Amino acid sequence: MMPGRFFLGVGTGENLNEHILGDRWPPHEMRLDMLEEAVQVIRLLWQGASQSHHGKHYTVENARVYTLPEELPRIIVAASGPEAAEAAGRFGDGLCSTAPERNIIKAFQDGGGHGPRYGQMTVCWAPSEAEAKRTARTIWPNAALGGGLNQELPTPAHFAQATKSATEEQVAKEVVCGPDPQRHIDMINKYADAGFDHIYIHQVGPDQAGFLHFYQREILPRFA
């Protein structure tokens, strides 16, 4: 359906999505080890025919993917720190990250990575900076959370508690807010300078059409 455009994104997960199973939430090191084995299983199944796997974390017996594409999708591994980025370079086909940090790219390359490097850049376009800041604070207060809280908090209520005191200015430090083209351009260049070769823009807010017209008019021509 999307020849050449689809890739499979994987990562070590978030407790918010996975606590519902009732299992113990493993530490990051264990989750990273589980992810590496899971990717091995995926690649095994992509060989076709009947496959079995008896590993440290997973058991698969006589499993088969009956319909395989002519060209297998790339497996892009998400990383927010050097350890995961090195792992992405070791067993992934590319990297995805949300911060324009050179050390992430370096760790990916040190792990042997040579595939595409995707950077997610979060913005909030609105007709005014004040409106954008209000919208970002309302919809995306998680941007103000530091460290590994985004992966560790188990419920929406915990996120609401953790971000209750977050201010518009704190969120705006992490999210490009407003209609000033130069701010958006500067952040795109920051990702590029860090070593990302694919940058995709995550718009926070309901006015998606306004955002798209803004980027079509003010941003994309600067990078044509």
C-alpha positions in Angstrom: 0.0 0.0 0.0 2.9 2.3 0.6 5.8 1.0 -1.5 9.1 2.2 -0.3 7.6 4.6 2.2 6.7 2.3 5.2 9.1 1.5 8.0 8.6 -0.3 11.3 9.4 1.8 14.3 10.2 0.1 17.5 11.4 1.1 21.0 11.7 0.1 24.6 8.2 1.1 25.4 6.3 3.3 27.9 4.8 2.1 31.2 1.7 4.2 30.3 0.9 1.8 27.5 2.1 -1.5 29.0 1.2 -1.5 32.7 -2.3 -2.7 31.8 -0.9 -6.2 31.2 -0.2 -6.5 35.0 3.4 -7.5 34.4 6.4 -6.1 36.2 7.7 -3.0 34.4 11.4 -3.9 33.7 14.3 -1.5 34.0 15.5 0.1 30.8 18.5 -2.2 30.4 16.2 -5.3 30.4 13.7 -3.7 28.1 16.6 -2.9 25.7 17.7 -6.5 25.8 14.1 -7.6 25.2 13.8 -5.3 22.2 17.0 -6.7 20.6 15.7 -10.2 20.9 12.3 -9.1 19.6 13.9 -7.6 16.5 15.8 -10.9 16.0 12.4 -12.8 16.1 10.9 -10.3 13.6 13.8 -10.8 11.2 13.6 -14.6 11.6 9.9 -14.5 10.7 10.6 -12.3 7.7 12.7 -15.1 6.2 9.5 -16.9 5.4 8.6 -20.6 6.0 8.0 -22.0 9.5 10.2 -20.6 12.2 10.9 -21.4 15.8 12.8 -19.4 18.4 13.7 -20.3 22.0 15.4 -17.3 23.6 16.0 -15.5 26.9 12.7 -13.5 26.8 10.6 -15.0 24.0 9.5 -18.4 22.7 8.1 -18.8 19.2 7.1 -22.2 17.8 6.3 -23.0 14.2 5.3 -19.5 13.4 5.1 -18.2 9.8 4.3 -15.0 8.1 2.5 -16.2 4.9 2.5 -13.0 2.9 5.8 -11.1 2.7 6.5 -8.0 0.7 8.9 -8.0 -2.2 11.1 -5.6 -0.2 11.2 -5.9 3.6 10.5 -2.7 5.6 13.3 -1.1 7.5 13.3 -1.4 11.3 13.9 2.0 12.8 14.8 2.0 16.5 13.8 4.9 18.8 16.4 6.2 21.3 16.4 9.1 23.8 19.9 8.4 25.2 23.3 7.1 24.0 22.8 3.5 25.3 19.7 3.0 23.2 21.2 4.9 20.2 24.2 2.5 20.3 21.8 -0.4 20.3 19.9 1.1 17.4 23.2 1.2 15.4 23.9 -2.4 16.3 20.6 -4.1 15.4 18.4 -1.5 13.7 18.2 -0.2 10.1 18.0 3.4 11.3 17.4 5.8 14.3 14.6 7.9 15.5 15.0 10.5 18.3 13.2 13.5 19.6 16.1 15.8 20.6 18.7 17.5 18.4 21.7 16.0 20.3 25.0 15.2 18.6 25.8 12.5 21.2 22.8 10.5 20.1 24.0 10.4 16.5 27.5 9.6 17.6 26.4 6.7 19.7 24.3 5.4 16.8 27.3 5.6 14.5 29.6 4.1 17.1 27.2 1.1 17.2 27.6 0.6 13.5 24.6 2.5 12.4 24.6 3.9 8.9 20.9 4.1 8.0 18.5 7.1 8.1 18.4 9.3 11.2 14.9 10.6 11.9 14.4 13.6 14.2 11.0 14.5 15.6 10.6 18.2 16.1 7.6 19.3 18.1 6.1 22.7 17.3 2.9 24.6 18.1 1.9 26.9 15.3 -0.9 29.4 16.0 -1.6 32.9 14.7 0.1 34.4 17.8 2.9 33.3 20.1 0.7 33.8 23.2 -2.0 31.5 21.7 0.6 28.9 20.7 2.0 28.8 24.3 -1.4 28.4 25.8 -2.3 25.6 23.4 1.1 23.8 24.0 0.7 24.0 27.7 -2.9 22.6 27.5 -2.3 19.8 25.0 1.4 18.9 25.4 2.5 19.7 29.0 4.5 16.5 29.0 7.2 18.4 27.1 8.2 20.0 30.4 9.0 16.6 32.0 12.7 15.8 32.3 14.6 12.6 32.5 12.9 9.3 32.0 9.5 10.2 33.5 7.7 9.9 30.1 8.7 6.2 30.1 8.1 5.4 33.7 4.8 7.0 34.7 2.0 4.4 34.5 -1.3 6.4 34.2 -2.7 9.6 32.7 -3.4 10.7 36.3 0.3 10.5 37.1 1.1 12.6 34.1 -1.5 15.2 35.1 0.0 15.3 38.6 3.6 15.6 37.3 2.8 18.5 34.9 0.4 20.4 37.2 3.0 23.0 38.0 4.5 23.2 34.5 4.3 26.7 33.1 3.7 27.9 29.5 7.3 29.2 29.4 8.7 25.8 30.5 6.8 24.0 27.8 7.8 26.7 25.2 11.5 25.9 26.0 10.9 22.5 24.5 8.3 23.3 21.9 8.7 25.9 19.1 5.7 28.1 19.7 4.2 30.7 17.4 4.2 32.1 13.9 7.8 33.4 13.7 9.3 31.5 10.8 12.9 32.0 11.9 12.3 30.1 15.2 11.1 27.0 13.2 14.0 27.3 10.7 16.6 27.7 13.5 15.3 24.5 15.2 15.3 22.6 11.9 18.9 23.6 11.3 19.7 22.5 14.9 18.5 19.0 14.1 20.4 19.0 10.8 23.6 20.3 12.5 23.3 17.5 15.1 23.4 14.9 12.3 19.8 14.1 11.5 19.1 13.6 7.8 15.3 13.3 8.1 13.3 15.8 10.2 9.6 15.4 10.7 7.4 18.1 12.3 5.0 17.2 15.0 2.3 19.9 15.3 0.6 20.3 18.6 -2.8 21.9 18.4 -6.1 21.7 16.5 -5.3 24.0 13.6 -3.5 21.5 11.4 -4.6 23.3 8.2 -3.1 26.6 9.4 0.1 24.8 10.4 0.4 23.1 6.9 -0.2 26.4 5.1 2.4 28.1 7.3 5.0 25.5 6.5 4.1 25.5 2.8 4.4 29.3 2.6 7.1 30.2 5.1 9.3 27.1 5.8 9.5 24.7 3.0 10.7 27.2 0.4 13.7 28.0 2.6 14.8 24.3 2.3 13.9 23.7 -1.4 
